[in-house]
Amino acid sequence: DVPEHSWNLVGRYTAPFFATGMEWWFEADYAYQDGRFIEQWNTHYLDSYEILDLRLALQHDNWEAIAYVDNVRNDLTVRSANTGPGISSGMFFSGPPRVRDQVIAYPASPRVYGVRLNYHFGG
């Protein structure tokens, strides 16, 4: 099933870093998705979730240093799942065999933070 509402917003602000010839930037990514059913029988439901990722960087010529936090709010809501294979729940020609009460869920990534250093070789 598809969610009724889904949002993805990205914002970025870039400015000179004093009079050093460097730039700094701040970026935020926000995603929201309504709850939804995961199969045609509407018996298994995934809750809505929202994710916020933040990045702060300093860059000059061919290098940049980026501090980041992914999943700032540590939202661990399951974002993806499906029903598993098994005995058919309907007639032989109605589709692939399924066990309607078996659900395979994929865990969300927890909050992650760190620093990345990038160097661009060449022109």
Salt bridges, closest charged atoms under 4 A:
GLU27 OE2 - ARG12 NH1 3.64
GLU27 OE1 - ARG55 NE 2.92
ASP29 OD2 - ARG55 NH2 2.43
ASP34 OD2 - HIS5 ND1 2.83
GLU39 OE2 - HIS44 ND1 2.85
GLU50 OE2 - ARG73 NH1 3.44
ASP61 OD2 - HIS60 ND1 2.93
GLU64 OE2 - HIS120 NE2 3.92
